[in-house]
Amino acid sequence: MHVTLRQLKVFASVARHMSYTRAAEELHLSQPAVSMQIKQLEENVGLHLFEQLGRGIHLTEAGQEVYQCSRVIQQQLDDTEAALEQMKGMQRGRLNLAVASTANYFATHLIATFSRRVEQLTVSLNVTNREGLLHALENNETDLVIMGQPPEELDLVAEPFMDNPLVVIAAPDHPFIRRRRIPLADLQGDSFVVREPASGTRSAMERFFAEHGVRLRTGMEMRSNEAVQQAVQAGLGLGIVSIHTLELELETGRLAVLDVEGFPIMRQWYIVHRAGKRFSPVAQAFKSFVLEEAAALWHPPGQEAEATSPPMR
């Protein structure tokens, strides 16, 4: 059955008024044009939708079925139009995000703050490693990505929004805990628990030590910051992680940050998307929110964050 929305709209008007003339007036059409639309609809349906009884017209059984269908369809169209208008006014929307596992420590706080500014916000959050982030970008599976240094080989727009200091961590009973300005060379006697080779933290760490002529001994490789921290806490070696991942561990004394020369290694967090990406109003608002406010809303452990700004209108 090939039925157009225009035919259903004309039919619903005739059925509501039980008059071709009134339907024509409501729709600003000529009466022959209304009659033509009804005739085409009946041909598509294969049944008569109206019957002439005396001077008036009435719905046939088939006409009643089509009328109910047309009302449901019109309601769905009205609901869709209202939803789209709400999205335009920042009252609701869906946000697809992918964030580095390291960034998840603060990304959830940013999402919570932003969600209080949109009445009905649905967030799809993919927390993954660098390989997963690149896959999401390459396949256009996400609106925005929060990650460390983005790759240069992809056609991306990447804008920095916050510092990402990398620090050396140790178990609370490590002999270096009470030392100050520890020379890099002294770290060569310790084994390091490191992330997988594709990790941005691993690459930054190796690049830093190579530039300073220091050779590191790596003992274990982990695929998450949580695993690195747990291994360091167990005394299996030192580690290098983003300070943004250490809030709970430093508060409880389960890990300590060493005072090492040249540290922290200063990196940046970036908000990234495909070049030419078309954003929904909500996605565009979230990007602006991150670029303009994230650094003020989230601070490394030990620093007080500023109060959040008032809701977006």
C-alpha positions as CSV (number, residue, x, y, z in Angstrom):
1,M,0.0,0.0,0.0
2,H,1.5,3.3,-1.2
3,V,0.0,6.1,0.9
4,T,1.5,9.6,1.2
5,L,1.3,11.9,4.3
6,R,-0.5,14.5,2.2
7,Q,-3.2,12.0,1.3
8,L,-3.6,11.1,4.9
9,K,-3.8,14.7,6.0
10,V,-6.5,15.5,3.5
11,F,-8.4,12.3,4.4
12,A,-8.3,13.1,8.1
13,S,-9.6,16.6,7.5
14,V,-12.5,15.3,5.4
15,A,-13.2,12.6,8.0
16,R,-13.1,15.1,10.9
17,H,-15.5,17.5,9.2
18,M,-17.5,14.9,7.2
19,S,-17.4,17.5,4.4
20,Y,-15.2,18.0,1.4
21,T,-16.0,21.7,1.4
22,R,-14.9,22.3,5.0
23,A,-11.8,20.2,4.5
24,A,-10.9,22.3,1.4
25,E,-11.3,25.5,3.4
26,E,-9.2,24.2,6.3
27,L,-6.4,23.1,4.0
28,H,-6.6,26.1,1.6
29,L,-7.3,23.8,-1.3
30,S,-9.9,23.6,-4.0
31,Q,-12.7,21.1,-3.5
32,P,-11.6,19.2,-6.7
33,A,-8.1,18.9,-5.3
34,V,-9.4,17.4,-2.1
35,S,-11.6,15.0,-4.0
36,M,-8.6,14.0,-6.1
37,Q,-6.5,13.2,-3.0
38,I,-9.3,11.0,-1.6
39,K,-9.7,9.2,-4.9
40,Q,-6.0,8.4,-5.1
41,L,-6.0,7.2,-1.5
42,E,-8.9,4.9,-2.1
43,E,-7.1,3.5,-5.2
44,N,-4.0,2.9,-3.1
45,V,-6.0,1.2,-0.3
46,G,-8.2,-0.7,-2.7
47,L,-11.4,0.0,-0.8
48,H,-13.9,2.9,-0.5
49,L,-13.3,5.0,2.5
50,F,-16.5,7.1,2.4
51,E,-20.1,6.3,1.4
52,Q,-22.8,8.8,0.4
53,L,-26.0,8.4,2.5
54,G,-28.6,11.0,1.7
55,R,-27.0,14.4,1.5
56,G,-24.1,13.5,3.8
57,I,-21.0,11.3,3.7
58,H,-20.0,8.7,6.3
59,L,-16.9,6.6,6.9
60,T,-16.9,3.0,5.7
61,E,-15.4,0.3,7.9
62,A,-12.2,0.7,6.0
63,G,-12.4,4.5,6.3
64,Q,-12.7,4.1,10.1
65,E,-9.5,2.0,10.2
66,V,-7.6,4.5,8.0
67,Y,-8.9,7.4,10.1
68,Q,-7.6,5.8,13.3
69,C,-4.3,5.1,11.6
70,S,-4.0,8.7,10.4
71,R,-4.6,10.1,13.9
72,V,-1.8,7.9,15.3
73,I,0.6,9.0,12.6
74,Q,-0.3,12.6,13.1
75,Q,0.3,12.3,16.8
76,Q,3.7,10.8,16.2
77,L,4.6,13.6,13.8
78,D,3.5,16.2,16.3
79,D,5.5,14.5,19.1
80,T,8.6,14.4,16.8
81,E,8.2,18.0,15.9
82,A,7.9,18.9,19.6
83,A,11.0,16.8,20.4
84,L,13.0,18.5,17.7
85,E,11.9,22.0,18.9
86,Q,13.0,21.0,22.4
87,M,16.4,20.0,21.1
88,K,16.7,23.3,19.3
89,G,16.0,25.0,22.6
90,M,18.5,22.9,24.6
91,Q,15.7,21.2,26.6
92,R,16.6,17.7,25.6
93,G,19.0,15.7,23.5
94,R,21.3,12.7,23.2
95,L,25.1,12.9,23.6
96,N,27.5,10.2,22.4
97,L,30.9,10.4,24.1
98,A,34.0,8.3,24.1
99,V,36.6,9.0,26.7
100,A,40.0,7.6,27.6
101,S,39.9,5.4,30.6
102,T,42.2,7.8,32.4
103,A,39.9,10.7,31.6
104,N,36.9,8.9,33.0
105,Y,37.9,10.1,36.5
106,F,36.9,13.7,35.7
107,A,34.7,13.2,32.6
108,T,31.8,11.8,34.7
109,H,31.9,14.9,36.9
110,L,31.8,17.1,33.8
111,I,28.9,15.2,32.4
112,A,27.0,15.4,35.7
113,T,27.5,19.2,35.8
114,F,26.4,19.6,32.1
115,S,23.4,17.3,32.6
116,R,21.9,19.7,35.1
117,R,21.7,22.3,32.4
118,V,19.7,20.2,30.0
119,E,16.2,19.1,31.1
120,Q,16.2,15.7,29.4
121,L,19.8,14.6,28.5
122,T,20.6,11.0,27.5
123,V,24.3,10.2,27.5
124,S,26.0,7.2,25.8
125,L,29.5,7.0,27.4
126,N,32.2,4.7,26.0
127,V,35.2,4.4,28.3
128,T,38.0,2.7,26.5
129,N,41.7,2.7,25.7
130,R,43.5,4.7,23.0
131,E,42.9,2.0,20.4
132,G,39.2,2.0,21.1
133,L,39.0,5.8,20.9
134,L,40.8,5.8,17.5
135,H,38.3,3.2,16.2
136,A,35.4,5.3,17.3
137,L,36.8,8.3,15.5
138,E,37.6,6.5,12.3
139,N,34.2,4.9,12.1
140,N,32.3,8.1,13.2
141,E,30.7,6.2,16.1
142,T,30.8,9.1,18.5
143,D,30.1,12.8,18.7
144,L,33.1,13.8,20.7
145,V,36.2,12.1,22.2
146,I,38.1,13.2,25.3
147,M,41.7,11.9,25.1
148,G,45.4,12.7,25.4
149,Q,47.6,13.6,22.4
150,P,45.5,12.9,19.3
151,P,47.0,11.2,16.3
152,E,48.1,13.3,13.4
153,E,47.3,10.9,10.6
154,L,43.5,11.3,10.9
155,D,41.5,14.3,9.7
156,L,40.5,15.5,13.2
157,V,39.7,18.7,15.0
158,A,41.5,18.6,18.4
159,E,41.4,21.4,21.0
160,P,43.2,21.3,24.3
161,F,41.1,22.2,27.4
162,M,43.0,21.2,30.5
163,D,46.5,20.2,31.7
164,N,47.2,16.5,32.3
165,P,50.2,16.2,34.6
166,L,51.9,12.8,34.7
167,V,53.5,11.9,38.0
168,V,55.6,9.1,39.5
169,I,53.7,7.0,42.0
170,A,55.0,4.6,44.6
171,A,53.7,2.4,47.5
172,P,53.5,4.3,50.8
173,D,56.4,2.3,52.2
174,H,58.8,2.9,49.3
175,P,62.3,4.2,50.5
176,F,62.0,7.3,48.1
177,I,58.9,8.6,49.8
178,R,60.7,11.0,52.1
179,R,63.3,12.2,49.5
180,R,63.1,15.5,47.7
181,R,64.2,16.3,44.1
182,I,65.0,12.7,43.3
183,P,67.4,12.6,40.3
184,L,66.1,10.7,37.3
185,A,69.1,8.5,37.3
186,D,68.1,7.1,40.7
187,L,64.9,5.7,39.2
188,Q,66.9,3.3,37.0
189,G,67.3,0.9,39.9
190,D,63.6,0.4,40.2
191,S,61.2,-1.6,38.0
192,F,58.3,0.2,36.5
193,V,54.7,-1.0,36.0
194,V,53.6,0.5,32.7
195,R,50.6,0.7,30.4
196,E,50.4,-1.2,27.1
197,P,52.6,0.1,24.2
198,A,49.7,1.8,22.4
199,S,48.9,3.9,25.5
200,G,49.4,7.7,25.3
201,T,50.8,7.6,28.9
202,R,53.3,4.9,27.9
203,S,54.5,6.9,24.8
204,A,54.9,10.1,26.8
205,M,56.9,8.3,29.5
206,E,59.2,6.6,27.1
207,R,59.8,9.8,25.1
208,F,60.5,11.8,28.3
209,F,63.1,9.4,29.6
210,A,64.7,8.9,26.2
211,E,65.2,12.7,25.9
212,H,66.9,12.7,29.3
213,G,69.1,9.7,28.5
214,V,67.6,7.5,31.2
215,R,67.0,3.8,30.7
216,L,64.0,2.4,32.5
217,R,63.4,-1.2,33.5
218,T,59.8,-2.3,32.9
219,G,58.6,-5.2,34.9
220,M,54.8,-5.5,34.1
221,E,52.4,-4.2,31.5
222,M,48.8,-3.3,32.3
223,R,45.9,-2.3,30.2
224,S,44.3,0.1,32.7
225,N,45.4,2.7,35.2
226,E,43.6,0.9,37.9
227,A,45.7,-2.2,37.3
228,V,48.9,0.0,37.3
229,Q,47.9,1.6,40.6
230,Q,47.1,-1.8,42.2
231,A,50.4,-3.3,41.2
232,V,52.3,-0.3,42.5
233,Q,50.4,-0.4,45.7
234,A,51.3,-4.1,46.1
235,G,55.0,-3.1,45.8
236,L,55.6,-4.5,42.3
237,G,57.4,-1.3,41.2
238,L,56.9,2.4,40.4
239,G,54.4,3.7,38.1
240,I,53.6,6.8,36.0
241,V,50.0,7.9,35.8
242,S,47.9,11.0,35.3
243,I,47.4,12.8,38.6
244,H,43.7,13.1,37.8
245,T,43.4,9.3,38.5
246,L,44.8,9.6,42.1
247,E,42.2,11.4,44.1
248,L,41.0,8.5,46.2
249,E,44.4,6.8,46.5
250,L,46.1,9.9,47.8
251,E,43.3,10.7,50.2
252,T,43.5,7.2,51.7
253,G,47.3,7.0,51.7
254,R,47.4,3.9,49.5
255,L,49.8,5.6,47.1
256,A,52.2,8.5,47.2
257,V,53.5,10.9,44.5
258,L,57.3,11.0,44.4
259,D,59.2,14.3,44.1
260,V,61.2,13.6,41.0
261,E,63.3,16.1,39.0
262,G,61.6,17.0,35.8
263,F,58.2,15.9,36.9
264,P,55.3,16.2,36.4
265,I,55.4,15.6,32.7
266,M,53.0,18.2,31.4
267,R,50.5,16.9,28.8
268,Q,47.1,18.2,27.7
269,W,43.6,16.8,27.6
270,Y,41.9,17.3,24.2
271,I,38.3,17.3,23.0
272,V,38.4,15.7,19.6
273,H,36.0,15.1,16.7
274,R,36.1,14.3,13.0
275,A,36.7,17.3,10.8
276,G,33.4,18.4,9.3
277,K,31.3,16.7,12.0
278,R,27.8,18.0,12.2
279,F,26.7,18.5,15.8
280,S,23.3,18.4,17.4
281,P,22.7,21.5,19.6
282,V,23.4,19.5,22.7
283,A,26.7,18.2,21.4
284,Q,27.8,21.6,20.3
285,A,26.9,23.0,23.8
286,F,28.8,20.2,25.5
287,K,31.9,20.9,23.4
288,S,31.7,24.7,24.3
289,F,31.1,23.8,28.0
290,V,34.3,21.6,28.1
291,L,36.5,24.2,26.3
292,E,35.3,27.1,28.4
293,E,34.7,25.6,31.9
294,A,36.3,22.2,32.4
295,A,39.6,23.6,33.7
296,A,37.8,25.7,36.3
297,L,35.5,22.9,37.4
298,W,38.1,20.1,37.9
299,H,41.4,20.4,39.7
300,P,44.1,17.8,40.5
301,P,43.9,16.2,43.9
302,G,44.7,18.6,46.7
303,Q,43.3,21.6,45.0
304,E,39.8,23.0,45.6
305,A,37.6,23.3,42.5
306,E,35.8,26.5,42.0
307,A,32.0,26.6,42.3
308,T,30.1,25.6,39.3
309,S,28.6,28.2,37.0
310,P,24.9,28.9,36.8
311,P,22.7,26.7,34.5
312,M,22.7,27.4,30.8
313,R,19.6,29.2,29.5
